[in-house]
Amino acid sequence: MSTELKKQEEQVPAQATTNYRRPYYRVDGGKDAYTVEVFMPGVSKDDYNVSLHRDELAVEGRKVIPLPTGAKWLHREISPEGYKLRLQLNVDVDPEAIKAKTDNGILTITLPVAKEARPRLIKIS
């Protein structure tokens, strides 16, 4: 029995490891929308991934350091790495109206508050 377990362990392919960092971020908000700024230097527009699942906002970015054709690294202190951030939202947002843009390594995500969750004034009769 122990021999079978060893064989199965040996057959598992090795996976490349990726270092992930939690990026710095800032959240500003009002009654109509929240803005999340995520600081991910070195990440290009095509290397971001933003998703919303239920009440969790997930932001990922991958910093790619291109190597010139035919060259190889002799020494490298700056490694390609990824960023991961997960935020629990405590307010309902309109998933169809979420917008994201990037400028100089800062990803800005606008999360409009769902109309049902906005405060409203109730008239007293």
N, C-alpha and C positions, 0 to 999 in steps of 0.2 A: 504494500500500500504506500509506504513512504517513497518507494522508487518511482511510482506513477506521479506523485506530487512533484518530485524533483524534475521529472521530464517535462511536465506541464509548465513549470516555472522557467525552465531553460528555453522553451519555445516561445515565450512572450517576447516580442520585438522591443528593442530599446526605443525610447521616445526622446526626441530632442527637448531639452528643457528651455523654457522661456522665462526670463525674469519679468515680473510684473510689479509695478509701483502704483500706489494710490496717489493720484494727482491732487494737487491743491485745487480747491474749488470755492466758489462764493455763490450764495443764494440771496437774491433780492426779491421782494414780492409786494403785491398790492392786492386789492380786492378782485381785479380782473385777470391778472396773470402773474406768474412767477418766472424769474429769469435765473438760470444757472450758468455760471461761467466756469469752465473747466480748463485748467492750465496744463497743456501737454506740449511742451516745446519739442520741435523736431518731427511732429506728426503732420503728414500732408493730408489734404482734403480727402483723398481716396482711401486713406488708411484709418478712418473713423468708423465706428459702428455704434449707433444709438438705438436703443429699443425700450419699449414700455410694455411690461407684462403685469397686468392687474395694477397694483400700486407700487411697483418697483421700476425705477428708471435705471437702466444699465448703460454705461458709457465705456467704450473700449477704444483704444488707439494703439497703433503699432508704429514705432519709429524704425524706419528702414535707412540703413547707411549704405549707399551704393558703393560698389567696388569697381574701379575702372576695368574695362575689358583687358584680360590677359594679366592683370595684377593679382597679387596675393598678399595677405596681411603678414608682416614680419612681427609686428607688435601692435596691440590694440587695447586702449584703456576705455574707449567709448564703445560700449556694446549695444547691439540692437536690443531694444527692450519694449515692453508693452506697458500700457496703463490700463487699469481697471478701476471703475468706480460704480458702486451700487448705492442708490438712495431710495429709502422708503418714503413715499409721498403720503402726507397726512391730509390731503385734500383731493377731491375728485377733479381731474383735468379732462379736457376735451382732446382725446387722442388724435382726431382727424385734423386738429388745428395746430399741432405742435410744429414748431419751426426750429431749424438749426443752421448756424452759419459759422464759419471759421475765419480767423484773421490772425496771422503771426503767432500760431500755436495756441490761440485761445479759442475754444469752442464755446459758442453762446447758444443756449437752448432756451426757447421761450415756450412756457407751458401755460396755455390759457386755462383759467379755472372754468369748469363746466358750469353752464347757466344754472343748473339745479343747485349747485353748491355755493353760488354767490349770495351774499347777504341781500336781503330785500326789506324794504320799508313796508310795514303793515299798517294800513289805515284803520283807525278805530271809528266805528259808526255809533 
